[in-house]
């Protein structure tokens, strides 16, 4: 966050509000949803395993969208809202794809992070080379583990990674 031009002039209170909104919309609310549904696992049971992801994906997409709307009401650069909107778009797309096919949400998430850093690097001339290289290595480990654990096949892993990377990259670069 501190690497984005102009953020160095924000007060600690404004930075705390940004972090708080992001935490609540991307971690706390989805975590509570998962906790509540784990208490009654029948809520999410479907005959086909990839359908079990749809309801949590929809809730997470809605939660991140609400966080984006809240940040949009504050006098902040649009990049903060855009990051949450991008997350919501990716998770909604994962939900839609999951109605027909099991795509990797793990690699979509790491791809989105990599796409974000690549776009910020390009758009704002930030130097994230070290983090980009580290994320490429971490992406390989995550993708390999999903395949090794037989949770996904290579096509599902590559599709998830590509979805996350391309969505965030183009969203940030174009807007």
VENFENVEN-V326868 format. One record per backbone hydrogen bond with DSSP energy under -1.0 kcal/mol. NH is the residue of the N-H (numbers start at 1). CO is the residue of the C=O. E is the energy in kcal/mol with one decimal. If there is no record, write none. Layout:
BEGIN
((NH;CO;E) (NH;CO;E))
END
This chain:
BEGIN
((4;1;-1.4) (7;4;-2.0) (9;6;-1.5) (10;7;-2.0) (15;11;-2.1) (16;12;-2.3) (17;13;-2.0) (18;14;-2.3) (19;15;-2.6) (20;16;-2.7) (21;17;-2.7) (22;18;-2.4) (23;19;-2.8) (24;20;-2.8) (25;21;-2.6) (26;22;-2.1) (27;23;-2.1) (28;23;-2.3) (29;24;-2.6) (31;27;-2.5) (32;28;-2.6) (33;29;-2.3) (34;30;-2.5) (35;31;-2.4) (36;32;-2.8) (37;33;-2.5) (38;34;-2.1) (39;35;-1.1) (43;40;-2.0) (51;48;-1.5) (52;49;-1.3) (54;51;-1.4) (57;53;-2.4) (58;54;-2.6) (59;55;-2.4) (60;56;-2.7) (61;57;-2.8) (62;58;-2.3) (63;59;-2.5) (64;60;-2.7) (65;61;-2.0) (66;62;-2.4) (67;63;-2.0) (68;64;-2.2) (69;65;-2.3) (70;66;-2.3) (71;67;-2.5) (72;68;-2.2) (73;70;-1.0) (74;71;-1.2) (76;74;-2.4) (80;77;-1.2) (82;78;-2.8) (83;79;-2.1) (84;80;-1.3) (85;81;-2.6) (86;82;-2.8) (87;83;-1.8) (88;84;-2.4) (89;85;-2.5) (90;86;-2.5) (91;87;-2.6) (92;88;-2.3) (93;89;-2.4) (94;90;-2.5) (95;91;-2.2) (96;92;-2.3) (97;93;-2.8) (98;94;-2.3) (99;96;-1.1) (100;97;-2.0) (101;97;-2.7) (104;156;-1.6) (108;104;-1.2) (109;105;-2.1) (110;106;-2.0) (111;107;-2.2) (112;108;-2.2) (113;109;-2.0) (114;110;-2.2) (115;111;-2.9) (116;112;-2.4) (117;113;-2.2) (118;114;-2.6) (119;115;-2.3) (120;116;-2.8) (121;117;-2.4) (122;118;-2.0) (123;119;-3.5) (124;120;-2.2) (132;128;-2.9) (133;129;-2.5) (134;130;-2.2) (135;131;-2.7) (136;132;-2.1) (137;133;-2.0) (138;134;-2.6) (139;135;-2.8) (140;136;-1.9) (141;137;-1.9) (142;138;-2.8) (143;139;-2.9) (144;140;-2.5) (145;141;-2.5) (146;142;-2.1) (147;143;-1.8) (148;144;-3.3) (149;145;-2.6) (150;147;-1.4) (151;146;-2.3) (152;146;-1.5) (157;153;-1.9) (158;154;-2.9) (159;155;-2.5) (160;156;-1.9) (161;157;-2.3) (162;158;-2.8) (163;159;-2.5) (164;160;-2.4) (165;161;-2.6) (166;162;-2.6) (167;163;-2.2) (168;164;-2.0) (169;165;-2.4) (170;166;-2.4) (171;167;-2.1) (172;168;-2.2) (173;169;-2.6) (174;170;-2.5) (175;171;-1.7))
END
